Every structure is written in structure tokens, then in C-alpha cells.
Amino acid sequence: MNIAFFLLPKVEVVCVSDQATLRQTLERMEYHRYTAVPIINDQGEYVGTVTEGDLLWHMKNSNGEISFENAAKFTLKDVQLNMRIQSVRIDSNMEDLINLAKVQNFVPVVDDRNRFIGIVRRSQIIEYCEQYVMKAIDTH
């Protein structure tokens, strides 16, 4: 099986730029009701994933300097990412994808130049496995 079979393409993925402000990031996450989104730089490369927790801890540890009202003055580049959401290359094997999906809700996928091309959601892999198991049960 090829990773591309499970790929949700970049155009359908909610991402943020590493130049985005904290407010832009929070509003985008709230609008789409996501707790984590991939971060992409100006070259289109995957640079990490920001979570709600990362944003909350950053604001908490700012000693009151950052509030929702002034969050437009601070950029995402200053936020420490506490979870290391690893990516896979599109030509990686399925074992690599499954190993990451066991511990990540989604796996960012990059091309051979580290350009972000989409994600694979853990739920897609589970659904595929469920169908595979059900077919095996039906044939016996």
C-alpha cells in the first residue's frame, strides 16, 4: 500500500504560516475546531505542529505580557512546540506511517524537498484496517 492512498492533500488541510500571529493561529484553530495544526514556512516546508497547549503555555509563561487582546502583536515563531509531531516522506513505507500514527493524531507528509504536501489522519488508517479485518472475517 502506498502512503498517497491515505493522503489528504495540502489544499484540504488547515495550516498556519510560521509568520502567523498568535491571534490568527488561535482564531483559525477555533474556527475549524482543531486542537493542532501544521506550521508551514515561506518555502512551503513543514516546520512543526502547534497545539492549543503550546499556545496556552506560551501565553501563561509570558507573565501577563500576552493576552488575547494583544495576541496579534506576537508571532508563532516565538512559541515553543512541546510535541514533536514527526512527518514522513511520501515515498516512505507503510510501517513508518503506522508507527507514527500510533502516537500522533495525524502524520504530516512531505516530498523529497521537505515541502508539505498533506497529512494522513490516524482515523483513515484505522478505517482501512477495519475494512481489511471485516473482509477477512467475511471470507472465513
WOQUIGI-V802079 format. One record per residue. N is the residue number from 1. RES is the residue in three letters. PSI is psi in whole degrees, 0 to 359 (NA if undefined). OMEGA is omega in whole degrees, 0 to 359 (NA if undefined). Layout:
BEGIN
N|RES|PSI|OMEGA  N|RES|PSI|OMEGA
END
This chain:
BEGIN
1|MET|142|182  2|ASN|141|179  3|ILE|326|181  4|ALA|334|179  5|PHE|326|184  6|PHE|354|190  7|LEU|127|167  8|LEU|113|188  9|PRO|154|182  10|LYS|320|182  11|VAL|341|180  12|GLU|3|183  13|VAL|135|175  14|VAL|118|180  15|CYS|168|172  16|VAL|153|176  17|SER|149|176  18|ASP|351|176  19|GLN|355|183  20|ALA|153|175  21|THR|165|177  22|LEU|320|181  23|ARG|315|178  24|GLN|318|181  25|THR|312|179  26|LEU|316|181  27|GLU|321|179  28|ARG|316|179  29|MET|318|180  30|GLU|314|182  31|TYR|316|183  32|HIS|354|179  33|ARG|42|177  34|TYR|149|178  35|THR|352|178  36|ALA|141|178  37|VAL|147|177  38|PRO|149|176  39|ILE|132|182  40|ILE|138|178  41|ASN|181|183  42|ASP|337|179  43|GLN|1|180  44|GLY|14|182  45|GLU|146|174  46|TYR|126|181  47|VAL|352|179  48|GLY|185|178  49|THR|131|178  50|VAL|139|179  51|THR|164|175  52|GLU|319|180  53|GLY|319|178  54|ASP|315|181  55|LEU|317|180  56|LEU|315|179  57|TRP|320|180  58|HIS|316|180  59|MET|318|179  60|LYS|317|183  61|ASN|3|179  62|SER|4|180  63|ASN|42|177  64|GLY|359|181  65|GLU|327|182  66|ILE|127|173  67|SER|170|179  68|PHE|325|182  69|GLU|324|181  70|ASN|14|183  71|ALA|345|178  72|ALA|349|181  73|LYS|352|185  74|PHE|140|183  75|THR|161|180  76|LEU|334|181  77|LYS|335|182  78|ASP|353|184  79|VAL|128|175  80|GLN|127|178  81|LEU|116|185  82|ASN|337|177  83|MET|134|179  84|ARG|90|179  85|ILE|109|185  86|GLN|151|177  87|SER|166|171  88|VAL|154|173  89|ARG|151|182  90|ILE|334|181  91|ASP|10|177  92|SER|165|179  93|ASN|164|183  94|MET|328|180  95|GLU|318|178  96|ASP|316|180  97|LEU|313|182  98|ILE|320|179  99|ASN|321|177  100|LEU|322|181  101|ALA|338|177  102|LYS|331|185  103|VAL|359|180  104|GLN|143|177  105|ASN|330|175  106|PHE|158|180  107|VAL|116|175  108|PRO|143|180  109|VAL|133|181  110|VAL|162|176  111|ASP|190|184  112|ASP|352|176  113|ARG|17|181  114|ASN|20|176  115|ARG|132|181  116|PHE|127|179  117|ILE|354|177  118|GLY|193|179  119|ILE|161|168  120|VAL|124|179  121|ARG|141|178  122|ARG|322|182  123|SER|326|178  124|GLN|319|180  125|ILE|318|179  126|ILE|317|179  127|GLU|318|178  128|TYR|315|180  129|CYS|321|178  130|GLU|315|179  131|GLN|320|180  132|TYR|315|180  133|VAL|317|181  134|MET|322|177  135|LYS|318|180  136|ALA|322|179  137|ILE|318|181  138|ASP|331|181  139|THR|352|180  140|HIS|NA|NA
END
